[in-house]
Amino acid sequence: MLGVYLTSLLVGGAFMCGAYAVLFLTWWRGSRDSAVAVGFRSLGRVAFSAYLTQSLLAVTAFTLLGVFGWSLWGRLSGVEIIAWALGTVALQCLLASWWLRRFSIGPLEGLWRAVTYWRRPRWAVREG
């Protein structure tokens, strides 16, 4: 069981490294309007919301408690875990792009600003 976990970490790290390399090369070549670049750029603008959402999804999917969630820990192969992670990031890129077409900041980023500055954030609802 530990071997599968370590393998998925190593392979997942390699995939993330590759994703960052592709993102950098896409940016460097001037293709800033590509779907990959737009998706990652949007995800970066709502990073706090994305981080907490991803954590919540992972806890729900892989919890060992059995009280809530799907208890997938130890049931998925390394390839399935990597596919789950890549699918989660792809879905988050799509949702972040969708959200930012309507608002200027992410939902949890707005909450964070409200707590930090003690006033309602400007959501700057986009028209269109």
MODELLER restraints for C-alpha pairs under 7 A, 6 or more apart:
rsr = mdl.restraints
at = mdl.atoms
rsr.add(forms.Gaussian(group=physical.xy_distance, feature=features.Distance(at['CA:1:A'], at['CA:74:A']), mean=6.32, stdev=0.5))
rsr.add(forms.Gaussian(group=physical.xy_distance, feature=features.Distance(at['CA:4:A'], at['CA:77:A']), mean=6.96, stdev=0.5))
rsr.add(forms.Gaussian(group=physical.xy_distance, feature=features.Distance(at['CA:4:A'], at['CA:78:A']), mean=5.89, stdev=0.5))
rsr.add(forms.Gaussian(group=physical.xy_distance, feature=features.Distance(at['CA:7:A'], at['CA:78:A']), mean=6.72, stdev=0.5))
rsr.add(forms.Gaussian(group=physical.xy_distance, feature=features.Distance(at['CA:8:A'], at['CA:78:A']), mean=4.85, stdev=0.5))
rsr.add(forms.Gaussian(group=physical.xy_distance, feature=features.Distance(at['CA:8:A'], at['CA:81:A']), mean=6.98, stdev=0.5))
rsr.add(forms.Gaussian(group=physical.xy_distance, feature=features.Distance(at['CA:8:A'], at['CA:82:A']), mean=6.79, stdev=0.5))
rsr.add(forms.Gaussian(group=physical.xy_distance, feature=features.Distance(at['CA:12:A'], at['CA:82:A']), mean=5.99, stdev=0.5))
rsr.add(forms.Gaussian(group=physical.xy_distance, feature=features.Distance(at['CA:23:A'], at['CA:37:A']), mean=6.23, stdev=0.5))
rsr.add(forms.Gaussian(group=physical.xy_distance, feature=features.Distance(at['CA:26:A'], at['CA:32:A']), mean=6.91, stdev=0.5))
rsr.add(forms.Gaussian(group=physical.xy_distance, feature=features.Distance(at['CA:26:A'], at['CA:37:A']), mean=6.82, stdev=0.5))
rsr.add(forms.Gaussian(group=physical.xy_distance, feature=features.Distance(at['CA:27:A'], at['CA:37:A']), mean=6.94, stdev=0.5))
rsr.add(forms.Gaussian(group=physical.xy_distance, feature=features.Distance(at['CA:39:A'], at['CA:93:A']), mean=4.62, stdev=0.5))
rsr.add(forms.Gaussian(group=physical.xy_distance, feature=features.Distance(at['CA:39:A'], at['CA:94:A']), mean=6.41, stdev=0.5))
rsr.add(forms.Gaussian(group=physical.xy_distance, feature=features.Distance(at['CA:39:A'], at['CA:97:A']), mean=6.15, stdev=0.5))
rsr.add(forms.Gaussian(group=physical.xy_distance, feature=features.Distance(at['CA:40:A'], at['CA:93:A']), mean=6.13, stdev=0.5))
rsr.add(forms.Gaussian(group=physical.xy_distance, feature=features.Distance(at['CA:42:A'], at['CA:93:A']), mean=6.58, stdev=0.5))
rsr.add(forms.Gaussian(group=physical.xy_distance, feature=features.Distance(at['CA:42:A'], at['CA:96:A']), mean=5.43, stdev=0.5))
rsr.add(forms.Gaussian(group=physical.xy_distance, feature=features.Distance(at['CA:42:A'], at['CA:97:A']), mean=5.32, stdev=0.5))
rsr.add(forms.Gaussian(group=physical.xy_distance, feature=features.Distance(at['CA:42:A'], at['CA:100:A']), mean=7.00, stdev=0.5))
rsr.add(forms.Gaussian(group=physical.xy_distance, feature=features.Distance(at['CA:43:A'], at['CA:50:A']), mean=6.91, stdev=0.5))
rsr.add(forms.Gaussian(group=physical.xy_distance, feature=features.Distance(at['CA:43:A'], at['CA:92:A']), mean=6.85, stdev=0.5))
rsr.add(forms.Gaussian(group=physical.xy_distance, feature=features.Distance(at['CA:43:A'], at['CA:93:A']), mean=5.35, stdev=0.5))
rsr.add(forms.Gaussian(group=physical.xy_distance, feature=features.Distance(at['CA:43:A'], at['CA:96:A']), mean=5.46, stdev=0.5))
rsr.add(forms.Gaussian(group=physical.xy_distance, feature=features.Distance(at['CA:46:A'], at['CA:96:A']), mean=6.70, stdev=0.5))
rsr.add(forms.Gaussian(group=physical.xy_distance, feature=features.Distance(at['CA:46:A'], at['CA:105:A']), mean=6.73, stdev=0.5))
rsr.add(forms.Gaussian(group=physical.xy_distance, feature=features.Distance(at['CA:46:A'], at['CA:106:A']), mean=4.90, stdev=0.5))
rsr.add(forms.Gaussian(group=physical.xy_distance, feature=features.Distance(at['CA:46:A'], at['CA:109:A']), mean=6.85, stdev=0.5))
rsr.add(forms.Gaussian(group=physical.xy_distance, feature=features.Distance(at['CA:48:A'], at['CA:108:A']), mean=6.51, stdev=0.5))
rsr.add(forms.Gaussian(group=physical.xy_distance, feature=features.Distance(at['CA:48:A'], at['CA:109:A']), mean=6.40, stdev=0.5))
rsr.add(forms.Gaussian(group=physical.xy_distance, feature=features.Distance(at['CA:49:A'], at['CA:106:A']), mean=6.48, stdev=0.5))
rsr.add(forms.Gaussian(group=physical.xy_distance, feature=features.Distance(at['CA:49:A'], at['CA:107:A']), mean=6.67, stdev=0.5))
rsr.add(forms.Gaussian(group=physical.xy_distance, feature=features.Distance(at['CA:49:A'], at['CA:108:A']), mean=5.17, stdev=0.5))
rsr.add(forms.Gaussian(group=physical.xy_distance, feature=features.Distance(at['CA:49:A'], at['CA:109:A']), mean=6.76, stdev=0.5))
rsr.add(forms.Gaussian(group=physical.xy_distance, feature=features.Distance(at['CA:50:A'], at['CA:92:A']), mean=6.73, stdev=0.5))
rsr.add(forms.Gaussian(group=physical.xy_distance, feature=features.Distance(at['CA:60:A'], at['CA:68:A']), mean=6.98, stdev=0.5))
rsr.add(forms.Gaussian(group=physical.xy_distance, feature=features.Distance(at['CA:60:A'], at['CA:69:A']), mean=4.31, stdev=0.5))
rsr.add(forms.Gaussian(group=physical.xy_distance, feature=features.Distance(at['CA:60:A'], at['CA:70:A']), mean=6.37, stdev=0.5))
rsr.add(forms.Gaussian(group=physical.xy_distance, feature=features.Distance(at['CA:61:A'], at['CA:69:A']), mean=5.54, stdev=0.5))
rsr.add(forms.Gaussian(group=physical.xy_distance, feature=features.Distance(at['CA:61:A'], at['CA:70:A']), mean=4.97, stdev=0.5))
rsr.add(forms.Gaussian(group=physical.xy_distance, feature=features.Distance(at['CA:61:A'], at['CA:71:A']), mean=6.02, stdev=0.5))
rsr.add(forms.Gaussian(group=physical.xy_distance, feature=features.Distance(at['CA:61:A'], at['CA:72:A']), mean=5.84, stdev=0.5))
rsr.add(forms.Gaussian(group=physical.xy_distance, feature=features.Distance(at['CA:62:A'], at['CA:70:A']), mean=6.47, stdev=0.5))
rsr.add(forms.Gaussian(group=physical.xy_distance, feature=features.Distance(at['CA:62:A'], at['CA:71:A']), mean=4.94, stdev=0.5))
rsr.add(forms.Gaussian(group=physical.xy_distance, feature=features.Distance(at['CA:62:A'], at['CA:72:A']), mean=4.73, stdev=0.5))
rsr.add(forms.Gaussian(group=physical.xy_distance, feature=features.Distance(at['CA:62:A'], at['CA:73:A']), mean=4.75, stdev=0.5))
rsr.add(forms.Gaussian(group=physical.xy_distance, feature=features.Distance(at['CA:63:A'], at['CA:69:A']), mean=6.19, stdev=0.5))
rsr.add(forms.Gaussian(group=physical.xy_distance, feature=features.Distance(at['CA:63:A'], at['CA:71:A']), mean=5.06, stdev=0.5))
rsr.add(forms.Gaussian(group=physical.xy_distance, feature=features.Distance(at['CA:63:A'], at['CA:73:A']), mean=6.75, stdev=0.5))
rsr.add(forms.Gaussian(group=physical.xy_distance, feature=features.Distance(at['CA:64:A'], at['CA:71:A']), mean=5.58, stdev=0.5))
rsr.add(forms.Gaussian(group=physical.xy_distance, feature=features.Distance(at['CA:64:A'], at['CA:73:A']), mean=6.70, stdev=0.5))
rsr.add(forms.Gaussian(group=physical.xy_distance, feature=features.Distance(at['CA:101:A'], at['CA:126:A']), mean=6.73, stdev=0.5))
rsr.add(forms.Gaussian(group=physical.xy_distance, feature=features.Distance(at['CA:102:A'], at['CA:125:A']), mean=5.71, stdev=0.5))
rsr.add(forms.Gaussian(group=physical.xy_distance, feature=features.Distance(at['CA:102:A'], at['CA:126:A']), mean=4.89, stdev=0.5))
rsr.add(forms.Gaussian(group=physical.xy_distance, feature=features.Distance(at['CA:103:A'], at['CA:123:A']), mean=5.82, stdev=0.5))
rsr.add(forms.Gaussian(group=physical.xy_distance, feature=features.Distance(at['CA:103:A'], at['CA:124:A']), mean=5.84, stdev=0.5))
rsr.add(forms.Gaussian(group=physical.xy_distance, feature=features.Distance(at['CA:103:A'], at['CA:125:A']), mean=4.78, stdev=0.5))
rsr.add(forms.Gaussian(group=physical.xy_distance, feature=features.Distance(at['CA:103:A'], at['CA:126:A']), mean=5.70, stdev=0.5))
rsr.add(forms.Gaussian(group=physical.xy_distance, feature=features.Distance(at['CA:104:A'], at['CA:123:A']), mean=5.94, stdev=0.5))
rsr.add(forms.Gaussian(group=physical.xy_distance, feature=features.Distance(at['CA:104:A'], at['CA:124:A']), mean=5.63, stdev=0.5))
rsr.add(forms.Gaussian(group=physical.xy_distance, feature=features.Distance(at['CA:104:A'], at['CA:125:A']), mean=6.84, stdev=0.5))
rsr.add(forms.Gaussian(group=physical.xy_distance, feature=features.Distance(at['CA:105:A'], at['CA:123:A']), mean=6.50, stdev=0.5))
rsr.add(forms.Gaussian(group=physical.xy_distance, feature=features.Distance(at['CA:110:A'], at['CA:121:A']), mean=5.72, stdev=0.5))
rsr.add(forms.Gaussian(group=physical.xy_distance, feature=features.Distance(at['CA:113:A'], at['CA:121:A']), mean=6.20, stdev=0.5))
rsr.add(forms.Gaussian(group=physical.xy_distance, feature=features.Distance(at['CA:114:A'], at['CA:120:A']), mean=5.19, stdev=0.5))
rsr.add(forms.Gaussian(group=physical.xy_distance, feature=features.Distance(at['CA:114:A'], at['CA:121:A']), mean=5.62, stdev=0.5))
